[in-house]
Amino acid sequence: MAGAGSAGPEAGGRRGAGAAPGHAPWSWALAGLWLAATLGCVQGSGGRARRHWPVPYKRFSFRPEPDPYCQAKYTFCPTGSPFPVMKGNDVVEVFRLQAPVWEFKYGDLLGHLKTMHDAVGFRSTLTGRNYTMEWYELFQLGNCTFPHLRPELNAPFWCNQGAACFFEGIDDNHWKENGTLALVATISGNTFNKMANWVKQDNETGIYYETWTVQASPGKGMETWFESYDCSKFVLRTYEKLAELGAEFKKIETNYTRIFLYSGEPTYLGNETSIFGPTGNKTLALDIKKFYYPFKPHLSTKEFLWSLLQIFDSVIMHRQFYLFYNFEYWFLPMKFPFIKITYEEIPLPNRHKTLPDL
């Protein structure tokens, strides 16, 4: 697995700021975008879907080596370990783990806002050893959400990878104090080993992080344009795989944090070459870079306030957002309420009855 290791300050809810050289915390940018949306409560209109939505998340045949320019302030998964091979007759407990994002820095502050990080825990009853597994950003969240505008490059430069992290031990106090540590299922050693093989394949083919869920309007059943790909989605995929392998989950409520953007039907713009290449669309290229410019790092208070006004003008007043998804650019005609952070229930999956061997 890519950098499999222990949950450092960023993982397990302890998310750090920082990123590639010169990249500051992402929190101000997201907070600024949310504040701009809060201040700009003007109703908008949407578009009608004319293609297959949501756009499928693109998978790859292998995970590329990160560009040396991309450096994390907090090392990804620093004390990771390979998956153990469990004995077939072992009974392995599966735990739901959840704690506030950035708990190491802000305590339960973001917990009150229901902004949570998710992981999965395991305990072998034969050996008594326990393990934590999670999925998060290699270079902190800001790099997965906004690019660097490097003067020597025509195109925005993205430091965006996410990966699975597996390590021995469960920090009980961390998960219990302001979050959740709850038994959700019991599986066999054989099932654990099959899941481990699936995680390795999932981790090699699903390589980039996606912060946003983009939807036509708030509420269930609304058209979804793009799905997020983050820590909670990894946990949900893992639960679904375990159910496919025969695991039976307890009937408990499970909620997850989601960050929504709301827009009319998106318009496909092109990839890096078609927009920023020698024969690209120079006007569109300039518009995209102009949009991302206010999200630049290391701002003074005066610069931050000015950037916030620029974000408000672009997203709320002009209702524009440029999304980078599947290494391609899309235009989102934004609409009220523009952005929203939710904490909503997604039930644990039902056991697939075709496969025995728990």
C-alpha positions, -999 to 999 in steps of 0.1 A, spaced: 0 0 0 11 36 -6 29 47 25 9 24 48 16 33 83 5 48 115 -20 76 118 0 107 122 -13 141 132 -35 142 102 -51 108 103 -75 93 127 -92 127 130 -60 144 140 -57 163 107 -29 187 103 -26 217 81 2 224 57 11 208 24 35 212 -5 61 240 -3 44 272 6 9 258 10 -9 270 41 -39 254 60 -69 247 38 -93 255 66 -95 293 59 -103 286 22 -131 262 31 -144 284 59 -142 314 35 -162 296 9 -188 285 35 -189 321 48 -194 335 14 -222 311 8 -238 320 41 -237 357 32 -250 352 -3 -284 336 3 -299 344 -31 -320 318 -48 -307 303 -81 -318 281 -109 -304 248 -120 -299 227 -151 -314 195 -163 -293 163 -165 -287 152 -201 -260 126 -196 -252 98 -171 -247 113 -137 -229 111 -114 -196 111 -133 -179 78 -124 -147 81 -103 -118 72 -125 -96 43 -114 -60 37 -126 -39 6 -133 -12 17 -108 -4 44 -83 22 69 -96 51 82 -76 43 116 -61 60 146 -76 89 158 -54 73 193 -53 46 178 -32 57 177 4 35 170 35 39 189 67 29 158 85 43 125 72 17 102 57 13 70 78 48 71 94 47 38 113 26 17 90 27 -21 89 16 -47 64 -16 -66 69 -11 -96 92 -23 -130 78 -50 -141 102 -56 -178 110 -87 -190 93 -104 -199 126 -97 -166 142 -126 -145 153 -119 -108 144 -140 -80 158 -147 -50 135 -150 -15 151 -164 17 138 -140 45 146 -149 82 143 -134 114 158 -134 151 151 -112 164 123 -81 182 136 -88 170 172 -51 172 179 -52 210 174 -88 220 182 -101 193 205 -138 188 201 -145 221 183 -151 205 149 -169 177 166 -196 202 177 -199 211 140 -201 174 132 -170 175 110 -156 140 115 -129 116 103 -137 79 99 -117 47 102 -121 10 109 -106 -10 137 -99 -47 140 -92 -70 170 -80 -106 167 -94 -127 196 -67 -153 191 -38 -130 196 -54 -100 213 -38 -76 189 -58 -48 174 -53 -26 143 -65 6 127 -72 11 90 -80 44 74 -78 64 42 -66 100 39 -46 126 20 -9 122 14 -3 160 14 -31 173 36 -66 183 25 -58 217 10 -38 202 -18 -66 178 -27 -91 207 -29 -71 235 -45 -41 236 -68 -8 255 -67 -4 283 -92 33 279 -100 47 308 -121 69 285 -142 39 263 -153 9 272 -175 -15 249 -158 -25 247 -122 -4 221 -103 -22 196 -82 -7 176 -52 -36 153 -49 -33 117 -37 -51 98 -10 -42 63 2 -50 36 28 -31 35 60 -29 3 82 -11 1 115 -11 -19 147 -29 -6 177 -61 14 184 -59 46 203 -89 40 225 -88 74 242 -86 93 210 -117 77 194 -138 74 226 -132 109 241 -150 130 215 -160 104 190 -170 68 185 -154 34 191 -182 8 186 -182 -29 177 -202 -33 144 -194 -68 132 -175 -101 139 -157 -119 110 -134 -149 105 -97 -147 99 -104 -159 64 -127 -130 57 -102 -106 71 -75 -119 48 -98 -116 18 -107 -80 28 -70 -72 31 -63 -84 -5 -92 -62 -17 -79 -32 2 -45 -35 -16 -62 -36 -50 -86 -7 -41 -57 13 -29 -36 9 -60 -64 19 -84 -82 46 -64 -54 72 -61 -68 107 -57 -90 124 -31 -121 143 -38 -135 167 -12 -168 177 -27 -201 160 -33 -218 181 -60 -255 179 -61 -284 198 -78 -302 207 -46 -302 197 -9 -320 166 2 -321 129 -7 -331 119 -41 -317 150 -58 -295 147 -89 -259 141 -79 -233 153 -104 -201 142 -87 -194 119 -56 -167 126 -31 -139 101 -25 -126 105 10 -121 88 44 -158 80 49 -162 66 14 -133 42 21 -150 31 53 -183 26 35 -166 6 7 -149 -16 33 -181 -23 51 -198 -32 18 -169 -55 9 -172 -72 43 -210 -76 37 -202 -91 3 -179 -116 20 -206 -126 44 -202 -102 74 -234 -94 94 -235 -59 108 -252 -48 140 -282 -25 137 -268 7 150 -270 43 136 -239 54 116 -236 90 105 -209 106 82 -197 141 73 -203 152 38 -193 186 21 -218 196 -6 -216 220 -35 -249 229 -52 -250 237 -89 -270 234 -121 -259 208 -147 -221 209 -150 -203 216 -183 -173 196 -193 -144 219 -202 -115 196 -210 -82 184 -196 -49 201 -189 -36 197 -224 -68 209 -242 -71 239 -219 -36 249 -210 -16 234 -238 0 252 -268 -33 251 -287 -55 254 -257 -82 279 -248 -62 308 -234 -93 327 -222 -107 297 -204 -72 289 -189 -70 325 -176 -105 322 -161 -96 290 -142 -64 303 -128 -82 335 -118 -108 315 -100 -82 295 -80 -60 325 -72 -79 336 -40 -72 302 -25 -35 308 -25 -16 302 8 1 323 35 -22 353 35 -21 383 58 -53 394 74 -58 421 48 -51 396 20 -74 371 35 -103 396 36 -97 406 1 -95 370 -11 -128 363 8 -144 391 -12 -131 376 -44 -144 342 -35 -178 357 -27 -179 376 -60 -170 345 -80 -190 318 -63 -220 337 -50 -225 368 -71 -213 353 -105 -223 317 -94 -191 302 -108 -170 273 -96 -144 253 -115 -141 217 -104 -112 194 -111 -124 158 -112 -108 127 -129 -80 151 -139 -104 171 -160 -121 205 -155 -158 211 -152 -177 243 -148 -204 244 -121 -232 270 -124 -236 275 -86 -270 278 -70 -284 284 -35 -274 273 -8 -240 270 -27 -222 250 0 -233 229 30 -216 206 55 -239 178 66 -237 149 91 -262 123 79 -270 87 84 -258 61 60 -269 26 73 -246 -3 77 -250 -27 48 -270 -59 49 -252 -92 47 -249 -108 13 -265 -142 18 -247 -160 -11 -213 -162 7 -208 -181 40 -175 -183 59 -177 -159 88 
